Structures are given as structure tokens and as C-alpha cells.
Amino acid sequence: MATVQLGLIQTSGFVEPQKNVENHLKLIREAAAKGAQIICLQEMFTTIYFCHEENEDYFTFAESIPGSTSEKMQEIAKELGVVLIVPYFEKRVPGIYHNTAAVIDADGSYLGKYRKMHIPDDPGFYEKFYFTPGDNGFKVFKTKYAIIGVLICWDQWFPEAARLTAMKGAEILFYPTAIGTLEHESEKEKQTFRDAWQTIQRSHSVANGCYVASVNRVGVENGTKFWGHSFVSAPFGEIIAQAGESEEILISEIDLAKMDNQRRMWPFFRDRRIDAFSDLTKRYLVD
């Protein structure tokens, strides 16, 4: 199947995990009714974005993956015949927690999980207090409709993550996200940050000749205003669908056949000097 319909669910969050699950089950049905075949939820969809502070009470939000939430998602995926990307807070074992996305195929089967590799620690985004960096590598998942790669939020700033995932065969890179501006930041700063956020992800489309789908939350939570603007970019970086700053289900049709032509005309994989890239495994090259 060359043509695939993507559905990005951009919404705000509630404090109560069960309320978020119930809301997203409804939104998944709406996305499927609009034709979506692969549906991506936002980062940590079962909760508010609680990393604005270091508070051990929030660890109670974590759950095992697979677990009760993924089982509900498997049921609805099978019922509707859709692929789901389901990001939420994983409790691996006592004392080890991850920012994780489960991937469920259109027949309801659980295909596996991706654990966020890059963990930020910035004002308003104190994720290192909660999350252990992922240790199961960069992943691709062969779904009914496409081969997809999943990366999460802060991962989107690292070209190496996109490259390695694309090199494993990903046709679409999905980036579930929670990003916005803090109360003291101006509208000009917001625009600058948002432009950079979009530019770096569009560059992953260009460099890898693949599609990128980024879904962000909206609303104000604990002083952070999430700016939404979920979008899909094509294999040469052009934006083919984009949401605004309100709750929205963004539907975008993509044509996977375009990837082959793009990579023939712009053969970045062919021309990579893999013999000269060993230094990329070093932290820095100047002491």
C-alpha cells in the first residue's frame, strides 16, 4: 500500500490518567472515522506533563508496558483496524522508569516499545528526575500500513537518532512531543523556538528522504504553554499538513512511493562517507 492516512491527535491533558485514557479512546474513534490508518498520540498521553517540577508523587502515574492501558489500546486498534502509537510513563521495575511509546498493529497485536533515548534537564523540563535513558536502541516496527520508527520529543533534536532509525528502514518517523514556552518567555522567543523545532524535524525528512510526523500537546499546564502545531513533512521537507494551537485531529495522506524517487534524485544514503564517520562516537573532538 503506497498511500497511507496518518492521524495525529493534538489535545490537552487531565490530571487523572483514566480520564485521559477515556478521552483518547473517543478521539481515536474520531480519527479512524476520518480515515486515519496510523494514529499517533502525544508524549505521555495518560497524564499532564508533570516534569515541570521534581515531585516523587508523580511516580504513581507510571505503569507497566504491556499493561492495562496498552491492552485497552490493543482492543480498539483491532476493532477499528488502525495502527496506534501510544506514549506513556513506564514503570519497568521498582526504581527504573522510562518515557516510552508502545506500538500496536492494526490487528491488535503488540509490536513492541521504544524507550526515549535522550532525556532533557532544563527549567520546566526536569525529566532526568523521572526517566532512565532508553536502552533498547532505535527501533522500527513493520505495521500493516508502513514501516515506522518512533522517537520521542527531545530525541527530535538529534540527527543521529533520525538517521539510525531511517537506516533500519523507517518510512515514517513519528515524534510524540510535549513542547512549549514558559510564562516568562516572550511571543518572539516562542516563535523562534517553534521555528527551530519545526526546522530540525523537517531536516530529518530531507536528510533521510522519509516522512516525519510530529504531534504536540496544547493548553497551559503548570506555567508551560504547549504550542501544538503538530505537522507532517514529506521526503524533501515540505510541510503537507499542520495543526494550529487548539485541540485538533490532524489527518494527512502520504504517498510512500515518493520516497524512492526522492532518494534517487537526492542520494544522501549513497554518498555518505561512512569510512570517515567513526569520530561521531566520541563526545567532542577538541579538549
Secondary structure in CASP SS format (residue, H / E / C, confidence):
PFRMAT SS
TARGET T0000
AUTHOR 0000-0000-0000
METHOD secondary structure of the structure
MODEL  1
M C 1.00
A C 1.00
T E 1.00
V E 1.00
Q E 1.00
L E 1.00
G E 1.00
L E 1.00
I E 1.00
Q E 1.00
T C 1.00
S C 1.00
G C 1.00
F C 1.00
V C 1.00
E C 1.00
P H 1.00
Q H 1.00
K H 1.00
N H 1.00
V H 1.00
E H 1.00
N H 1.00
H H 1.00
L H 1.00
K H 1.00
L H 1.00
I H 1.00
R H 1.00
E H 1.00
A H 1.00
A H 1.00
A H 1.00
K C 1.00
G C 1.00
A C 1.00
Q C 1.00
I E 1.00
I E 1.00
C E 1.00
L C 1.00
Q C 1.00
E C 1.00
M C 1.00
F C 1.00
T C 1.00
T C 1.00
I C 1.00
Y C 1.00
F C 1.00
C C 1.00
H C 1.00
E C 1.00
E C 1.00
N C 1.00
E H 1.00
D H 1.00
Y H 1.00
F H 1.00
T H 1.00
F H 1.00
A C 1.00
E E 1.00
S C 1.00
I C 1.00
P C 1.00
G C 1.00
S H 1.00
T H 1.00
S H 1.00
E H 1.00
K H 1.00
M H 1.00
Q H 1.00
E H 1.00
I H 1.00
A H 1.00
K H 1.00
E H 1.00
L H 1.00
G C 1.00
V C 1.00
V E 1.00
L E 1.00
I E 1.00
V E 1.00
P E 1.00
Y E 1.00
F E 1.00
E E 1.00
K E 1.00
R E 1.00
V E 1.00
P C 1.00
G C 1.00
I E 1.00
Y E 1.00
H E 1.00
N E 1.00
T E 1.00
A E 1.00
A E 1.00
V E 1.00
I E 1.00
D C 1.00
A C 1.00
D C 1.00
G C 1.00
S C 1.00
Y E 1.00
L E 1.00
G E 1.00
K E 1.00
Y E 1.00
R E 1.00
K C 1.00
M C 1.00
H C 1.00
I C 1.00
P C 1.00
D E 1.00
D E 1.00
P C 1.00
G C 1.00
F E 1.00
Y E 1.00
E H 1.00
K H 1.00
F H 1.00
Y C 1.00
F C 1.00
T C 1.00
P C 1.00
G C 1.00
D C 1.00
N C 1.00
G C 1.00
F C 1.00
K C 1.00
V E 1.00
F E 1.00
K E 1.00
T C 1.00
K C 1.00
Y C 1.00
A C 1.00
I E 1.00
I E 1.00
G E 1.00
V E 1.00
L C 1.00
I C 1.00
C H 1.00
W H 1.00
D H 1.00
Q H 1.00
W H 1.00
F C 1.00
P H 1.00
E H 1.00
A H 1.00
A H 1.00
R H 1.00
L H 1.00
T H 1.00
A H 1.00
M H 1.00
K C 1.00
G C 1.00
A C 1.00
E C 1.00
I E 1.00
L E 1.00
F E 1.00
Y E 1.00
P E 1.00
T E 1.00
A C 1.00
I C 1.00
G E 1.00
T E 1.00
L E 1.00
E C 1.00
H C 1.00
E C 1.00
S C 1.00
E H 1.00
K H 1.00
E H 1.00
K H 1.00
Q H 1.00
T H 1.00
F H 1.00
R H 1.00
D H 1.00
A H 1.00
W H 1.00
Q H 1.00
T H 1.00
I H 1.00
Q H 1.00
R H 1.00
S H 1.00
H H 1.00
S H 1.00
V H 1.00
A H 1.00
N H 1.00
G C 1.00
C C 1.00
Y E 1.00
V E 1.00
A E 1.00
S E 1.00
V E 1.00
N E 1.00
R C 1.00
V E 1.00
G E 1.00
V E 1.00
E E 1.00
N C 1.00
G C 1.00
T E 1.00
K E 1.00
F E 1.00
W E 1.00
G C 1.00
H C 1.00
S C 1.00
F E 1.00
V E 1.00
S E 1.00
A C 1.00
P C 1.00
F C 1.00
G C 1.00
E C 1.00
I E 1.00
I E 1.00
A E 1.00
Q E 1.00
A C 1.00
G C 1.00
E C 1.00
S C 1.00
E C 1.00
E E 1.00
I E 1.00
L E 1.00
I E 1.00
S E 1.00
E E 1.00
I E 1.00
D E 1.00
L C 1.00
A C 1.00
K H 1.00
M H 1.00
D H 1.00
N H 1.00
Q H 1.00
R H 1.00
R H 1.00
M H 1.00
W C 1.00
P C 1.00
F H 1.00
F H 1.00
R H 1.00
D H 1.00
R C 1.00
R C 1.00
I H 1.00
D H 1.00
A H 1.00
F C 1.00
S H 1.00
D H 1.00
L H 1.00
T H 1.00
K C 1.00
R C 1.00
Y C 1.00
L C 1.00
V C 1.00
D C 1.00
END
